[in-house]
């Protein structure tokens, strides 16, 4: 198999890893192989100290049309399971970040969805586990599940209400209707960008975080936000009181002050 025919492509530039779902002839429909390769690509980006932000996008004119229909047809005919058995842990804080897609929340680098076209089903759920979602003007999203006789999968019923509120979440899940990018933006689910220069704009945003923000601090802030979803205000406050003094003795804190005073771009080390 040539690299261009791999279901997931990986490219690194300017401290940003771009991970591309690559089945454009099928609108990047989801398969188990794609799921495995996506995880491998994200683990690669996490391990690479030169990478400080990650963009996930789709090849061609769509982001991800959801589960591959051939696989769903086989499941409907009783010829294949809908899902392979899940052996993810279920106890303790760490279990919340060890499920099929929630592992993305534990990656201490920003993950940005560049939704370059239609997105549905599991593709839509994938974007929910990204930290920021940019959507191209004119595209539509749909949960799809209720119109396929399926329930909200992979924790979507937990994370979606936390992003858009219970009423909007239930509207999206009950109706499974196509939602234009403009409406999704009004819900606070995505930020819409013009068609012209869409990919470049997302890459520029990711590169700004990668090059202008302390990677040490960004990783801690990400953990604070997602662990905070399971904590009380008091618990979250205790963590911030503990973490803030630790910044004082770091290279990134000293550089953060120095570059501001010297009116130059920062050169953060992550230490």
Secondary structure, 3 states (H helix, E strand, C coil): CCHHHCCEEEEEECCEEEEEECCHHHCCCECHHHHHHHHHHHHHHHHCCCCCEEEEEECCCEEECCECHHHHHHHHCCCCCCCCCCCCCCCCHHHHHCCCCHHHHHCCCEEEEEECCEEEHHHHHHHHCCCEEEEECCCEEECCHHHHCCCCCCCHHHHHHHHHCHHHHHHHHHHCCCEEHHHHHHCCCCEEECCCCHHHHHHHHHHHHHHHCCHHHHHHHHHHHHHHCCCCHHHHHHHHHHHHHHHCCCHHHHHHHHHHHHCCCCCCCCC
